[in-house]
């Protein structure tokens, strides 16, 4: 951090940015945002083409999960959790 850049607005004799500096920063930021937007769009298009949900495994389990919607997966998990809870309660009750 010792070699960090000194920001102009931290010096006491700073009078402000010029109009050209503001335009440059604005154009630079707009270009950076456009590149990020294109990068995200390309990733989403790749996911749509491959038919893979983000974060889903790519093997057999991924294909099974890909066949179901998110709501279906939540319902299956909830039902399995209820059955597992009943089984563990029955085991502890004995």
N, C-alpha and C positions, 0 to 999 in steps of 0.2 A: 504494500500500500504506500510505501515511501515514494515511489515513482508515479503515483497517480496523477492524472491530469488536473490542473487547477481550473476550476470552472470560472468563467468570466464574471458571473453575477455575485461571486463571493468576495471580489475585491472592492475596497471602499470607493474607488474612483470610477466605477462602472456606470456608464450612462444609458445602457440599454442596447438591445439588438437593432441593427439596421434593417430596413425593409428587405434588402437583398438576402440577408442572413435568415430572416424569418421565412422568406419564400423558399430558400434552399432547404431549410429544415422541414418545411411542410411537404415539399416535393419528395425529399428523401424518405420521409415517413410514409407517404402515400405509396411510393414504389415498394417499400418494404412490406406494407400491408397487402399489396396486390400479389407479391411473390408468395407470401404466406397463404393467402386465399387460394392461389393456384395449386400450391403444394397440398393443401387439405382437400381440395376438389379432386386432385389426382388420386389421393389415397382412398377417398370415398368411392370413386369410380372403380378402382381396383378391387375393392371389397365387394361392390355390387356385381362386377363381372365374375368373380370367383364364387360368389354365393356363400361366402363365409361371414358369419357374424363376428364383430370385433371381440377378441378375447376368447373365442371358442377354439377348442383343440381341433387339430386337422385330421385326426385319425378316425376310427370307427365311431368313437363317442361324439366327435365333432359332426359327423354325418347324421347321427341320431338326433343330436341337439338341433342341428340345422333344419331337420324336418318338422320340428315343433316351433310354435311361437313362444314368446316370452310368457304369456299368460298360461299356456299349457304347461310349461316347465314349472312355473310357480305352483300351479295346482297339484302337479305330480309330487313336487317336493313337500308340499303341505300335507298331502295324504300319507306319504311315506313317513314323514315326521310324526304324524299322529299315531300310526301303527307302531312305530319304533317306541314312542313314549308309552303306549299301552303295554307293549312287551316288557319294557324295562320296569314298569310299575308292577306288573304281574310277577316278575322275577324277584323284585325286592320285597313284595308282599308275602312270599313264602317263607 
